[in-house]
Structure formats: structure tokens, C-alpha cells
């Protein structure tokens, strides 16, 4: 059981670092604290649960899997949002490249002088 705790701690620690350094948005970086906290809990409870508590152990494994899946889903959502933002910026850049530049309007003094003359 201790090996499972160590493996889970390593997975959570790796997931937290990947989320923190690989995310494009601050909300995803803030969510990296969840697997980091889970890693700390795993390290604090090494060897606490044994196979005699099979139901509790199975429930904890299900919670660990759910946490990992939620974090992976958040990273996927972050990547989709970043791709959408890049596409939108590229589209705006293409539109700006084909638009005619703005011409400066003549000053008020030039228009008044033209109307007077």
C-alpha cells in the first residue's frame, strides 16, 4: 500500500507542476494547487491505510482517479481556450492586413478656409 501512496504522490506532484508551468491562463495555474495539496496529503498518510480497509481504500483510489481526470479536463479546456484565442487574434490580424488605412481628416482651419474662399 505504501508503494501506491508514493506512486500517487509522484503522479499528483507531476500533474501539479505540469498544470502550473504548462497552463496559459491564471485560473488553470491556480487550480494546480489541488493536485499539489493532494500530493501533500498522500505524503502525510503514507502507510496509514492498509488492505484491511478495502472499501475505504477503493473509495480513496476512486477519488484519486476523479481528481486526476478533473485536472486533465481542466488542462484540455485551457488548451482549447488558448487555441481559440490564438485563432481569433490571427483572424483579426488578417482582417487588419486587408483593410484600407485610415486617412487623416483635414483640420478645421483648412475646411473653414476652403469654405470662405
Order of alpha helices (4+ residues) and beta strands (2+ residues): alpha-alpha-alpha-alpha
